[in-house]
Amino acid sequence: MQTITKLVFLSERAVHDHIAVLKQTTGAKNQFSLGAEAAKRGWLDEEEEKRR
């Protein structure tokens, strides 16, 4: 989670809260299934990932 906080310039608590809301919104049980759901919904930017 610390990597995420550095990338988005938010506190660890804020990131945790955002993840919790996204899990509740999507019905995801864990962060892995949240990632799968994000990909399914087209929320991920593949070009951004390639630049890293």
C-alpha positions, 0 to 999 in steps of 0.5 A, spaced: 500 500 500 505 504 501 507 504 493 500 506 492 500 512 497 507 515 494 504 514 487 497 518 488 500 523 494 495 520 499 495 518 506 495 510 507 489 511 511 486 515 505 488 510 500 485 504 505 478 508 505 478 509 497 479 501 496 474 499 501 469 504 498 471 501 491 470 494 494 463 495 496 461 498 490 463 492 486 462 487 491 469 485 491 471 480 496 479 482 496 484 487 493 485 481 487 478 481 485 477 488 486 483 489 480 480 483 476 473 487 476 477 494 475 480 491 469 473 488 467 470 495 467 475 498 463 478 502 469 485 500 468 490 504 463 494 499 460 498 505 456 500 508 463 502 501 466 507 500 460 510 507 461 512 504 468 
